[in-house]
Amino acid sequence: MYYFYILKSLKDGKLYKGFTNNLRRRLDEHNAGSSKSTKSRRPFKLMYYEAFSSKEDAMRREKQMKLGAKAWAQLKRRIKNSIEEV
């Protein structure tokens, strides 16, 4: 399985979007500071994910969420209560 995921920084409240084939490992990597783009915003909490059977579909969803303002706005509205907690 492959996953599109959203993490929330417990330091500054900002959201990070990505994809992986192992959610637990990837969250641990972000929290260990292994990712340059998120190292300064640790720690993170997993807020949302979607599962895909193909890597290409997960990558497409990540790209859609990072580049498609309309798609991201729709998802944020749908999961508003979940991403506002913490």
C-alpha positions in Angstrom: 0.0 0.0 0.0 1.0 3.6 -0.5 -0.3 6.6 1.4 -1.0 10.3 0.9 -0.7 11.8 4.4 -1.1 15.1 6.3 1.1 15.9 9.3 0.6 18.8 11.7 3.5 20.4 13.4 2.9 20.6 17.1 5.5 23.4 17.2 3.9 25.9 14.8 0.6 24.3 13.8 1.5 24.2 10.1 0.5 21.2 7.9 2.8 19.1 5.8 1.6 16.9 2.9 3.5 13.9 1.6 3.3 10.3 0.4 4.9 7.1 1.5 4.7 3.3 1.5 5.1 3.1 5.3 3.2 5.7 7.5 4.8 4.7 10.8 8.3 4.8 9.5 7.7 8.1 7.7 6.2 9.8 10.8 9.2 8.5 12.8 11.6 9.9 10.2 9.9 13.4 10.3 10.0 13.4 14.1 13.6 12.3 14.2 14.6 15.2 12.0 15.6 13.1 9.0 13.6 15.3 6.5 15.3 18.7 5.8 12.0 20.3 4.9 10.4 19.6 8.3 13.3 19.2 10.7 12.8 22.7 12.3 9.1 22.2 12.8 9.2 19.0 14.9 7.3 17.2 16.5 4.5 16.1 14.2 1.2 14.3 14.6 -0.4 12.3 11.8 -3.7 14.1 11.1 -5.1 12.4 8.0 -4.2 9.8 5.4 -5.6 8.1 2.3 -4.5 4.6 1.1 -3.8 3.6 -2.5 -2.8 0.3 -4.1 -0.5 2.1 -6.6 2.5 4.4 -6.0 1.5 6.5 -9.0 -2.0 7.2 -7.5 -0.5 8.2 -4.2 2.0 10.5 -5.9 -0.7 12.0 -8.0 -2.8 12.7 -4.9 0.1 14.4 -3.2 0.8 16.5 -6.3 -2.9 17.4 -6.5 -3.0 18.5 -2.9 0.3 20.5 -3.1 -0.4 22.2 -6.4 -4.2 22.2 -6.7 -5.6 25.0 -4.5 -9.2 24.0 -5.2 -8.6 20.3 -4.3 -6.7 21.3 -1.1 -9.4 23.7 -0.1 -12.1 21.1 -0.5 -10.2 18.5 1.5 -9.4 21.1 4.3 -13.2 21.9 4.5 -14.0 18.2 4.7 -11.5 17.4 7.5 -11.6 20.8 9.2 -12.4 19.5 12.7 -9.7 16.9 12.5 -6.9 19.2 11.5 -7.9 21.9 14.0 -7.5 19.6 17.0 -4.3 19.3 19.0 
